[in-house]
Amino acid sequence: MSGFRAWARDLGLGVRFAVTGGREAWVRTALTAVGVGLGVALLLVTTAVPSALTAREARADARTDVTFSATPPPRTDRTLVVASVDTVFHDQDIRGRLYQPEGPNAPLPPGVSAYPKPGEVLVSPALGELLKSDDGRLLRERIDAKVVGTIGDDGLIGSKELVFYKGADHLKPSAYPVERIEKFGTDQPSEALDPVLLLLTLVVFVVLLMPVGVFIATAVRFGGERRDRRLAALRLVGADARMARRVAAGEALAGALLGLVVGAGLFAVARQLAGGVELYRLSVFPQDLDPAPALALLVAVAVPAAAVGVTLFALRSVVIEPLGVVRTAKPSRRRLWWRLVLPLAGLGLLAPMIGQGNDNGDFNQWMVTAGVVLLLVGVTALLPWLVEFTVARLGGGSVSWQLAVRRLQLSSGTAARMVNGIAVAVAGAIALQMLFSGVESGYTRSTGQDVTRAHMSISVPPSAETAELAAKAERKLATTKGVTEVTPPFTRLDAGDGRADPDRSAAVTVGSCAALREVAHLPSCRDGDVFASLGAPYDTDTEKLIRPGRTLYLDPRYNGGPGKAVPWKLPSDLKRAKVREDPLGNMIGGVLITPKAFPAVSGMERHGELFVKTDKSVPNAQEYVRNAAAQTGPLVSVFTLAASKQTDRFAQLRTGLFAGASCVLLLIGVSLLVSQLEQLRERRKLLSALIAFGTRRRTLSASVFWQTAVPIALGLLLSVVVGLALGAVLLKMAGRAVTVDWASVVAMTGVGAGVVLLVTLLSLPPLLRMMRPDGLRTE
């Protein structure tokens, strides 16, 4: 018989044994299918992530309506005036727009069939639910419009995104935040990842997927001891050793194929439930989770192939004879040398890229992926040797300890397999944490904002009524709950040496003496004074432009745009002041004018600013401030000051890591529980025998705990060593100094240990049910 036909026959026979071999075979196949299915489901979710991200970006690009253009297009029946009125509610970003169509052919944003009228608003489904809830009371006051419809999925990047579109009829387009547009969407290409962010992305995917692969490899080996007895019986009826191994591979293949079906079903359920789940404020639509066909086919082929390969590899040193399997005897010592080759090869692949950083092009993706994989696979190769080496040297103690040690000495490989996944996950997490912490400073910048002087900034957009609106906002905020201090407002405009397109220009700040002291160090001040504020960085015009008696033109025209160009003569008693950073960290010099000295000319557009301190002990203090600002004017915006800020791409990557790590931890917990239950099922008769001879249940329970605790402790120790080594290499590759956040290392190690302890506790009820003498009954 040809080799291919022999393989097909024997694999087919193994599949038949798995599905027709009675209750024991079905239980083993079901356990394998569940373990493999959990891994397959997560793999399918992972293969769908690129399509989900692409769909989110495409919808975000399609609805782009803010162009930051300084010159709006001319008004036609096809134009639309749009104002950005984004807001924040309980730290959740809310996308808000005011829309004012200027004709019947004005473009419609995606997900909208008709524009809301003034006083009406369209909301996303998630925002609609929030507005109806008790928690949304303050937000209802802020939006202050009748909900008349829902924004469709095409206009949202995620199922839980908070968005509202409000009708308006008073908008005057000039520049951001009020613009005139002719269409939605943008043709601008998305920003490419820099090399270090690309490195982070690659490592995140590898670290999240490696535990999945390890658990699938573990799942196909469930029920090994009972399977070996069946293989011995098969040898007794004439099968040779190769045939027996191929039959065993066929049984694993059956479980893997059934696991593919289970995994596809779990993925289909998870896909439908995805629309109602928000993880770390990241949500997707079910239709976006569409696995790439090539990647899905790879999973469908790789999982059964891995099941066959892992089974044959596991049986390579097992002697299957007609009268038994030589596995119950003391196994030969595991060799260390080849197990060290894997992590050393991984380090060898990563070493050429050490010091590359952001300055020497992209990292070689294949070398990075292969290097990280080999290092993490090294954990799975070294752990069985470490467990065997350690337990062989453990001696006497309590009865429970001796029972556990003896069991580990007889089946150290099985114990190591149970914790391989958690060890790989912790090692990868430590390396990632080191890498994120090491490069974080490069993607976290100081904003320069002084949170000791103010907590929030209120910005009034340029208009002829800015001064009145700013004064109104000051009065409103002074009586707002949770506000402890309001700085007097100041307004700003430009001044130049010509009526249009001046050669030299300077900022003009108008405000009371108290307001001007927020932006300059004044020698003395009374209403009617004018100051030249000097010392601002990159300001070369003020010193040359500001001279006593010189005529300036306030609000000059630029590029033919609007502007009053009001002539104003600097007073002869012009005072000098030194520029000071405002709470936002801006240093803007120029001319400082108190209200009595400012010319009484209407129509000049000015930008207004004032700052607020809040009492953080008052619940919803910031929401009260935002509501007061919205009641002052729909375009009045509120900004929360912060000492530092992370770049969006880095923050998104970290959010994706947390979301993926949560899924992997869930998989780890469930798979460990399934594996633990399978191990207990195989030991049921042994446990019953010990109970029948008088062993206390407490002793057996403690024994099971030690059988789990010892491999876990060794696995976590190994994962810390490998994780620190991998993290150090990755930091060197990124061109950063090697630092270790020991608190994070201890925390992640504790999380890994906590998952195992939780699984152990959950397995106690079935363990207690199995510890009965009647478990010895058989047919």
MIKOL-519655 format. One line per field, with one value per residue (C-alpha): residue number from 0; residue in one letter; z, y, x. Coordinates in steps of 0.02 Angstrom, whole numbers, plus 50000, padded with zeros to 5 digits. Example, Ala and Ser with C-alpha at 12.3 -4.5 7.8 and 13.67 -1.06 7.14 Angstrom:
% residues 2
nr <- c(0;1)
rest <- c(A;S)
zz <- c(50390;50357)
yy <- c(49775;49947)
xx <- c(50615;50684)
END
This chain:
% residues 779
nr <- c(0;1;2;3;4;5;6;7;8;9;10;11;12;13;14;15;16;17;18;19;20;21;22;23;24;25;26;27;28;29;30;31;32;33;34;35;36;37;38;39;40;41;42;43;44;45;46;47;48;49;50;51;52;53;54;55;56;57;58;59;60;61;62;63;64;65;66;67;68;69;70;71;72;73;74;75;76;77;78;79;80;81;82;83;84;85;86;87;88;89;90;91;92;93;94;95;96;97;98;99;100;101;102;103;104;105;106;107;108;109;110;111;112;113;114;115;116;117;118;119;120;121;122;123;124;125;126;127;128;129;130;131;132;133;134;135;136;137;138;139;140;141;142;143;144;145;146;147;148;149;150;151;152;153;154;155;156;157;158;159;160;161;162;163;164;165;166;167;168;169;170;171;172;173;174;175;176;177;178;179;180;181;182;183;184;185;186;187;188;189;190;191;192;193;194;195;196;197;198;199;200;201;202;203;204;205;206;207;208;209;210;211;212;213;214;215;216;217;218;219;220;221;222;223;224;225;226;227;228;229;230;231;232;233;234;235;236;237;238;239;240;241;242;243;244;245;246;247;248;249;250;251;252;253;254;255;256;257;258;259;260;261;262;263;264;265;266;267;268;269;270;271;272;273;274;275;276;277;278;279;280;281;282;283;284;285;286;287;288;289;290;291;292;293;294;295;296;297;298;299;300;301;302;303;304;305;306;307;308;309;310;311;312;313;314;315;316;317;318;319;320;321;322;323;324;325;326;327;328;329;330;331;332;333;334;335;336;337;338;339;340;341;342;343;344;345;346;347;348;349;350;351;352;353;354;355;356;357;358;359;360;361;362;363;364;365;366;367;368;369;370;371;372;373;374;375;376;377;378;379;380;381;382;383;384;385;386;387;388;389;390;391;392;393;394;395;396;397;398;399;400;401;402;403;404;405;406;407;408;409;410;411;412;413;414;415;416;417;418;419;420;421;422;423;424;425;426;427;428;429;430;431;432;433;434;435;436;437;438;439;440;441;442;443;444;445;446;447;448;449;450;451;452;453;454;455;456;457;458;459;460;461;462;463;464;465;466;467;468;469;470;471;472;473;474;475;476;477;478;479;480;481;482;483;484;485;486;487;488;489;490;491;492;493;494;495;496;497;498;499;500;501;502;503;504;505;506;507;508;509;510;511;512;513;514;515;516;517;518;519;520;521;522;523;524;525;526;527;528;529;530;531;532;533;534;535;536;537;538;539;540;541;542;543;544;545;546;547;548;549;550;551;552;553;554;555;556;557;558;559;560;561;562;563;564;565;566;567;568;569;570;571;572;573;574;575;576;577;578;579;580;581;582;583;584;585;586;587;588;589;590;591;592;593;594;595;596;597;598;599;600;601;602;603;604;605;606;607;608;609;610;611;612;613;614;615;616;617;618;619;620;621;622;623;624;625;626;627;628;629;630;631;632;633;634;635;636;637;638;639;640;641;642;643;644;645;646;647;648;649;650;651;652;653;654;655;656;657;658;659;660;661;662;663;664;665;666;667;668;669;670;671;672;673;674;675;676;677;678;679;680;681;682;683;684;685;686;687;688;689;690;691;692;693;694;695;696;697;698;699;700;701;702;703;704;705;706;707;708;709;710;711;712;713;714;715;716;717;718;719;720;721;722;723;724;725;726;727;728;729;730;731;732;733;734;735;736;737;738;739;740;741;742;743;744;745;746;747;748;749;750;751;752;753;754;755;756;757;758;759;760;761;762;763;764;765;766;767;768;769;770;771;772;773;774;775;776;777;778)
rest <- c(M;S;G;F;R;A;W;A;R;D;L;G;L;G;V;R;F;A;V;T;G;G;R;E;A;W;V;R;T;A;L;T;A;V;G;V;G;L;G;V;A;L;L;L;V;T;T;A;V;P;S;A;L;T;A;R;E;A;R;A;D;A;R;T;D;V;T;F;S;A;T;P;P;P;R;T;D;R;T;L;V;V;A;S;V;D;T;V;F;H;D;Q;D;I;R;G;R;L;Y;Q;P;E;G;P;N;A;P;L;P;P;G;V;S;A;Y;P;K;P;G;E;V;L;V;S;P;A;L;G;E;L;L;K;S;D;D;G;R;L;L;R;E;R;I;D;A;K;V;V;G;T;I;G;D;D;G;L;I;G;S;K;E;L;V;F;Y;K;G;A;D;H;L;K;P;S;A;Y;P;V;E;R;I;E;K;F;G;T;D;Q;P;S;E;A;L;D;P;V;L;L;L;L;T;L;V;V;F;V;V;L;L;M;P;V;G;V;F;I;A;T;A;V;R;F;G;G;E;R;R;D;R;R;L;A;A;L;R;L;V;G;A;D;A;R;M;A;R;R;V;A;A;G;E;A;L;A;G;A;L;L;G;L;V;V;G;A;G;L;F;A;V;A;R;Q;L;A;G;G;V;E;L;Y;R;L;S;V;F;P;Q;D;L;D;P;A;P;A;L;A;L;L;V;A;V;A;V;P;A;A;A;V;G;V;T;L;F;A;L;R;S;V;V;I;E;P;L;G;V;V;R;T;A;K;P;S;R;R;R;L;W;W;R;L;V;L;P;L;A;G;L;G;L;L;A;P;M;I;G;Q;G;N;D;N;G;D;F;N;Q;W;M;V;T;A;G;V;V;L;L;L;V;G;V;T;A;L;L;P;W;L;V;E;F;T;V;A;R;L;G;G;G;S;V;S;W;Q;L;A;V;R;R;L;Q;L;S;S;G;T;A;A;R;M;V;N;G;I;A;V;A;V;A;G;A;I;A;L;Q;M;L;F;S;G;V;E;S;G;Y;T;R;S;T;G;Q;D;V;T;R;A;H;M;S;I;S;V;P;P;S;A;E;T;A;E;L;A;A;K;A;E;R;K;L;A;T;T;K;G;V;T;E;V;T;P;P;F;T;R;L;D;A;G;D;G;R;A;D;P;D;R;S;A;A;V;T;V;G;S;C;A;A;L;R;E;V;A;H;L;P;S;C;R;D;G;D;V;F;A;S;L;G;A;P;Y;D;T;D;T;E;K;L;I;R;P;G;R;T;L;Y;L;D;P;R;Y;N;G;G;P;G;K;A;V;P;W;K;L;P;S;D;L;K;R;A;K;V;R;E;D;P;L;G;N;M;I;G;G;V;L;I;T;P;K;A;F;P;A;V;S;G;M;E;R;H;G;E;L;F;V;K;T;D;K;S;V;P;N;A;Q;E;Y;V;R;N;A;A;A;Q;T;G;P;L;V;S;V;F;T;L;A;A;S;K;Q;T;D;R;F;A;Q;L;R;T;G;L;F;A;G;A;S;C;V;L;L;L;I;G;V;S;L;L;V;S;Q;L;E;Q;L;R;E;R;R;K;L;L;S;A;L;I;A;F;G;T;R;R;R;T;L;S;A;S;V;F;W;Q;T;A;V;P;I;A;L;G;L;L;L;S;V;V;V;G;L;A;L;G;A;V;L;L;K;M;A;G;R;A;V;T;V;D;W;A;S;V;V;A;M;T;G;V;G;A;G;V;V;L;L;V;T;L;L;S;L;P;P;L;L;R;M;M;R;P;D;G;L;R;T;E)
zz <- c(50000;49955;50091;50053;50056;50220;50299;50237;50300;50472;50496;50445;50569;50706;50660;50672;50844;50902;50849;50872;51018;51151;51293;51338;51160;51142;51304;51249;51075;51150;51269;51125;51017;51153;51183;50998;50964;51091;51009;50832;50880;50944;50790;50677;50776;50752;50565;50561;50652;50495;50402;50552;50566;50379;50386;50533;50442;50281;50371;50465;50300;50214;50343;50355;50354;50438;50315;50415;50257;50278;50123;50110;49937;49869;49923;49803;49819;49838;49989;50173;50326;50463;50638;50748;50923;50993;51179;51321;51445;51592;51498;51344;51182;51089;50907;50877;50722;50680;50501;50400;50218;50096;49961;49916;49841;49993;50021;50155;50279;50278;50380;50361;50241;50284;50386;50554;50568;50693;50867;50809;50824;50752;50870;50860;50941;51087;51118;51107;51245;51351;51331;51386;51542;51711;51688;51531;51618;51610;51430;51381;51450;51347;51180;51212;51055;51007;50949;50780;50709;50718;50625;50521;50535;50381;50480;50633;50658;50796;50866;51031;50961;51030;50890;50864;50715;50760;50644;50638;50547;50618;50562;50471;50384;50393;50462;50590;50684;50560;50379;50212;50118;49953;49992;50130;50132;50110;49988;50107;50138;50317;50414;50407;50566;50615;50636;50825;50819;50682;50797;50938;50823;50767;50945;51007;50877;50908;51098;51091;50967;51039;51193;51076;50975;51134;51199;51035;51040;51219;51181;51047;51179;51300;51364;51321;51451;51404;51220;51250;51324;51167;51060;51158;51122;50938;50939;51016;50863;50741;50707;50699;50796;50648;50616;50800;50796;50638;50717;50868;50749;50669;50838;50866;50689;50727;50881;50783;50640;50764;50851;50687;50681;50864;50837;50684;50783;50930;50811;50729;50900;50955;50791;50820;51001;50955;50911;51091;51173;51206;51268;51327;51232;51070;50977;50806;50698;50670;50482;50505;50583;50417;50417;50267;50160;50146;50335;50373;50252;50337;50506;50432;50363;50500;50649;50587;50523;50692;50779;50677;50695;50883;50912;50811;50898;51070;51029;50957;51117;51174;51151;51115;51143;51141;51331;51374;51343;51412;51484;51658;51693;51737;51574;51509;51558;51445;51352;51376;51231;51092;51202;51220;51032;51008;51117;51062;50880;50919;50997;50845;50729;50834;50868;50696;50725;50895;50897;50739;50821;50710;50611;50504;50414;50456;50553;50455;50494;50460;50570;50711;50702;50691;50829;50952;50909;50938;51105;51165;51096;51196;51352;51302;51264;51423;51545;51537;51568;51713;51793;51776;51840;51992;52045;52034;52178;52287;52440;52591;52674;52713;52635;52513;52462;52434;52331;52224;52202;52153;52027;51954;51945;51845;51728;51730;51544;51572;51714;51607;51462;51573;51617;51453;51390;51546;51549;51367;51398;51552;51464;51317;51431;51528;51367;51298;51460;51457;51275;51301;51456;51370;51215;51302;51330;51142;51114;51270;51261;51393;51347;51445;51525;51706;51798;51958;51880;51791;51760;51608;51467;51389;51209;51117;50927;50825;50797;50818;50982;51061;51201;51251;51245;51347;51480;51480;51503;51650;51737;51702;51763;51921;51983;51915;52039;52068;52002;52128;52020;51851;51774;51688;51500;51371;51183;51043;50866;50747;50709;50562;50478;50331;50295;50195;50198;50314;50311;50500;50622;50807;50922;51014;51181;51257;51437;51613;51715;51802;51635;51560;51710;51652;51494;51549;51697;51715;51811;51860;51779;51774;51647;51499;51497;51343;51353;51233;51287;51239;51251;51164;51071;50884;50895;50795;50738;50904;50947;50774;50754;50924;50939;51033;50915;50773;50680;50674;50584;50694;50613;50443;50290;50233;50059;50017;50166;50293;50409;50471;50458;50590;50607;50786;50850;50989;51138;51182;51359;51299;51440;51425;51498;51496;51415;51528;51488;51502;51584;51413;51399;51261;51261;51147;51152;51056;51116;51279;51288;51434;51386;51403;51279;51147;51004;51010;50838;50813;50698;50731;50752;50907;50987;51173;51313;51499;51625;51762;51919;51985;52148;52107;52259;52181;52071;51889;51915;51739;51663;51746;51667;51495;51512;51563;51413;51296;51365;51332;51146;51039;50972;51140;51171;51329;51344;51494;51539;51561;51598;51465;51315;51217;51027;50958;50870;51027;51134;51008;51004;51194;51195;51067;51174;51328;51228;51152;51318;51398;51265;51284;51474;51455;51336;51457;51602;51507;51424;51589;51668;51527;51541;51730;51717;51587;51703;51848;51738;51695;51879;51939;51979;52064;52173;52214;52262;52380;52461;52479;52574;52696;52624;52682;52554;52623;52588;52409;52379;52443;52334;52178;52229;52245;52078;52001;52109;52082;51889;51894;52006;51892;51736;51804;51856;51681;51601;51703;51644;51461;51467;51539;51409;51265;51333;51348;51168;51102;51197;51123;50950;50979;51032;51212;51378;51465;51616;51714;51797;51935;51998;51827;51821;51991;51941;51779;51866;51999;51865;51790;51959;52000;51842;51889;52069;52008;51891;52035;52145;52005;51984;52168;52155;52019;52114;52271;52170;52099;52270;52309;52328;52205;52069;52066;51995;51816;51688)
yy <- c(50000;50171;50292;50415;50279;50211;50384;50414;50244;50263;50444;50392;50248;50370;50485;50337;50290;50470;50479;50298;50242;50258;50380;50398;50436;50562;50651;50665;50726;50852;50920;50935;51020;51147;51187;51201;51294;51430;51457;51454;51581;51701;51671;51711;51870;51916;51886;52001;52144;52217;52225;52305;52439;52471;52490;52612;52719;52717;52777;52909;52974;52971;53086;53212;53387;53496;53554;53694;53799;53986;54032;53952;53914;54032;54002;53898;53785;53641;53709;53673;53771;53658;53698;53579;53571;53418;53394;53277;53193;53094;53074;53007;53100;53155;53207;53354;53455;53600;53590;53731;53683;53830;53750;53598;53509;53525;53363;53244;53162;52971;52890;53038;53050;53229;53372;53415;53584;53716;53653;53472;53345;53176;53059;52895;52746;52742;52929;52910;52779;52890;53039;52936;52872;52957;52984;53087;53229;53352;53304;53334;53509;53539;53477;53558;53499;53380;53211;53178;53034;52915;52920;52763;52644;52721;52881;52799;52718;52604;52539;52630;52794;52951;53072;53209;53320;53476;53594;53779;53939;54070;54009;54128;54034;54104;53979;53839;53799;53867;53819;53804;53642;53569;53384;53260;53151;53171;53107;53132;52970;52909;52942;52799;52718;52763;52617;52604;52605;52472;52370;52389;52333;52177;52128;52157;52038;51904;51914;51903;51759;51649;51594;51549;51435;51356;51319;51239;51130;51082;51048;50917;50814;50798;50621;50559;50421;50340;50356;50265;50116;50108;50113;49967;49868;49914;49845;49685;49654;49674;49859;49915;50065;50185;50139;50164;50338;50384;50321;50431;50577;50537;50549;50720;50769;50728;50839;50979;50970;50972;51115;51213;51194;51245;51391;51450;51441;51536;51667;51686;51712;51832;51926;51957;52007;52124;52266;52275;52269;52412;52364;52505;52624;52530;52462;52385;52337;52150;52169;52242;52081;51997;51881;51897;51740;51699;51712;51613;51477;51476;51446;51308;51219;51257;51198;51018;51007;51066;50936;50795;50866;50894;50719;50636;50744;50697;50511;50517;50445;50339;50151;50078;49890;49763;49747;49932;50099;50134;50303;50250;50205;50341;50436;50474;50642;50786;50864;51049;51097;51099;51191;51333;51342;51416;51573;51597;51590;51718;51834;51807;51866;52021;52068;52146;52275;52335;52524;52550;52660;52780;52841;52691;52643;52512;52356;52194;52127;51945;51949;52036;51914;51759;51820;51856;51691;51591;51675;51641;51464;51444;51462;51311;51212;51258;51240;51048;51031;51156;51068;50897;50960;51043;50910;50773;50860;50888;50777;50739;50841;50825;50685;50805;50874;50699;50646;50803;50785;50602;50640;50781;50667;50539;50664;50826;50851;50856;50981;51092;51089;51154;51312;51339;51459;51567;51571;51629;51760;51831;51832;51926;52046;52089;52121;52229;52327;52362;52417;52527;52607;52634;52720;52808;52966;52981;52982;53079;53264;53397;53516;53659;53688;53746;53648;53744;53906;53835;53671;53718;53844;53927;53982;54102;54092;54250;54361;54540;54494;54403;54529;54523;54332;54319;54436;54336;54174;54252;54299;54130;54031;54136;54062;53886;53742;53673;53828;53904;54037;54121;54230;54390;54361;54435;54447;54444;54508;54556;54724;54765;54905;54907;54894;54732;54596;54693;54662;54660;54611;54583;54511;54631;54573;54670;54646;54714;54730;54565;54479;54552;54492;54313;54344;54470;54535;54713;54847;54937;54944;55047;55057;55161;55094;55016;54899;54827;54646;54589;54428;54304;54164;54185;54359;54476;54599;54671;54759;54839;54874;54941;55121;55264;55371;55244;55205;55023;54946;54835;54684;54701;54606;54452;54376;54480;54410;54503;54633;54809;54879;55012;55139;55163;55268;55201;55319;55417;55346;55166;55054;54901;54729;54557;54416;54276;54103;54091;53933;53848;53870;54001;54150;54283;54458;54611;54751;54741;54861;54896;54923;55115;55129;55015;55109;55100;55024;54886;54738;54689;54501;54446;54278;54266;54163;54141;54010;53916;53824;53690;53600;53420;53359;53417;53279;53329;53497;53491;53445;53598;53706;53631;53659;53841;53869;53789;53902;54054;54011;53853;53882;53918;53773;53701;53625;53527;53565;53422;53423;53293;53208;53049;53042;52967;52820;52768;52783;52682;52545;52535;52527;52386;52294;52304;52244;52099;52052;52044;51920;51816;51812;51753;51616;51568;51552;51447;51337;51307;51258;51135;51064;51047;50957;50838;50797;50764;50653;50545;50529;50490;50306;50348;50479;50356;50224;50343;50391;50207;50178;50318;50470;50630;50743;50892;50803;50762;50940;51010;50885;50947;51126;51087;50997;51161;51282;51208;51212;51384;51454;51383;51442;51619;51622;51570;51694;51837;51793;51775;51926;52037;51975;52004;52174;52227;52177;52265;52425;52418;52395;52549;52647;52669;52639;52476;52510;52390;52440;52309;52356;52311;52150;52098;52150;52049;51899;51915;51921;51760;51676;51743;51667;51497;51510;51556;51406;51294;51357;51329;51150;51106;51062;50929;50868;50840;50746;50631;50590;50450;50262;50220;50295;50125;50043;49983;49868)
xx <- c(50000;50068;50119;49979;49846;49915;49911;49734;49675;49755;49699;49524;49527;49579;49435;49315;49383;49357;49174;49118;49225;49094;49070;49254;49303;49164;49210;49392;49342;49222;49354;49476;49345;49305;49488;49528;49365;49406;49574;49502;49369;49501;49609;49461;49429;49611;49604;49452;49539;49623;49457;49372;49506;49498;49309;49322;49449;49347;49190;49289;49362;49192;49112;49255;49180;49312;49445;49529;49523;49552;49453;49279;49208;49072;48893;48785;48634;48758;48852;48835;48892;48959;49020;49118;49043;49129;49110;49153;49037;49107;49273;49184;49217;49060;49067;48950;48908;48794;48731;48654;48616;48622;48517;48414;48565;48678;48776;48713;48832;48839;48701;48581;48432;48379;48450;48373;48289;48346;48303;48309;48448;48496;48590;48683;48594;48716;48695;48506;48511;48623;48508;48358;48447;48455;48642;48609;48515;48660;48697;48515;48530;48686;48622;48452;48360;48221;48282;48200;48300;48447;48612;48638;48785;48869;48896;48975;49145;49081;48918;48943;49007;48924;48877;48747;48701;48603;48512;48562;48515;48634;48805;48923;49064;49239;49365;49371;49260;49130;49165;49076;49098;49039;49060;49098;49252;49438;49567;49712;49810;49816;49974;50099;50163;50340;50462;50445;50255;50264;50377;50251;50110;50203;50251;50073;50001;50134;50118;49928;49924;50062;49961;49818;49931;50001;49826;49773;49929;49885;49702;49739;49833;49687;49658;49833;49840;49674;49719;49882;49790;49682;49839;49912;49755;49773;49950;49883;49774;49918;49950;50131;50200;50189;50009;49967;50042;49948;49785;49822;49849;49682;49595;49675;49625;49444;49447;49532;49405;49262;49353;49352;49163;49147;49265;49169;49008;49082;49149;48979;48899;49036;49020;48834;48864;49008;48891;48829;49001;49120;49294;49407;49290;49322;49172;49141;48994;48963;48980;49154;49219;49246;49398;49512;49480;49665;49692;49533;49591;49761;49677;49569;49722;49848;49744;49713;49891;49956;49847;49925;50101;50090;50023;50160;50291;50222;50230;50405;50484;50337;50353;50180;50181;50039;50044;50055;50136;50307;50257;50211;50393;50519;50550;50722;50794;50751;50896;50928;51040;50912;50788;50913;50935;50760;50777;50957;50902;50767;50896;51006;50867;50833;51015;51053;50915;50978;50997;50896;50762;50664;50813;50860;50700;50571;50615;50619;50445;50487;50642;50548;50403;50514;50629;50489;50402;50561;50592;50415;50416;50576;50470;50364;50522;50616;50472;50455;50642;50635;50486;50567;50735;50654;50528;50659;50749;50596;50585;50479;50346;50163;50060;49978;50148;50219;50068;50087;50275;50262;50127;50233;50385;50284;50199;50298;50264;50076;50095;50207;50085;49947;50043;50134;50003;50000;50191;50199;50066;50155;50325;50251;50158;50316;50412;50272;50257;50443;50434;50281;50356;50524;50455;50310;50411;50437;50248;50199;50233;50219;50079;50154;49985;49984;49849;49888;49823;49671;49581;49477;49487;49332;49358;49243;49265;49301;49150;49095;49005;49153;49180;48996;48992;49152;49081;48919;49018;49112;48949;48872;49022;49040;48875;48902;48906;49081;49173;49295;49378;49350;49485;49424;49412;49528;49504;49632;49648;49788;49866;49980;50074;49953;49770;49788;49920;50037;50225;50235;50100;50078;49945;49830;49760;49615;49563;49558;49717;49678;49653;49813;49913;49873;49977;50111;50207;50145;50241;50080;49910;49751;49611;49670;49848;49931;50081;50208;50230;50404;50503;50388;50481;50495;50416;50528;50395;50337;50501;50508;50322;50271;50330;50247;50144;50146;49984;49931;49785;49676;49596;49684;49626;49723;49712;49558;49463;49356;49431;49394;49573;49536;49679;49737;49880;49989;49993;50150;50152;50163;50225;50335;50293;50372;50274;50210;50144;49956;49881;49879;50067;50058;50176;50104;50176;50118;50007;49907;49760;49644;49459;49460;49605;49527;49440;49250;49227;49100;49117;49298;49312;49406;49443;49400;49475;49446;49502;49412;49461;49343;49318;49360;49266;49103;49028;49003;49089;49164;48996;48917;49054;49024;48836;48862;48975;48847;48711;48822;48834;48828;49004;49085;49204;49278;49450;49515;49694;49818;50004;50044;49964;49997;49994;49834;49918;50013;49856;49754;49886;49887;49697;49701;49829;49717;49566;49663;49743;49571;49513;49672;49654;49476;49535;49674;49553;49424;49555;49644;49480;49443;49619;49605;49438;49512;49658;49539;49431;49581;49627;49451;49485;49649;49562;49422;49550;49639;49474;49428;49592;49552;49640;49558;49476;49570;49733;49685;49623;49788;49880;49789;49831;50016;50014;49956;50055;50229;50225;50143;50280;50415;50324;50305;50488;50541;50420;50494;50670;50622;50507;50644;50768;50646;50596;50778;50815;50659;50706;50881;50805;50697;50851;50794;50881;50837;50727;50618;50455;50460;50288;50216;50315;50249;50072;50071;50148;50013;49877;49944;49949;49776;49701;49771;49712;49538;49536;49592;49450;49323;49385;49360;49173;49198;49352;49248;49117;49251;49323;49199;49233;49094;49205;49292;49136;49160;49079)
END
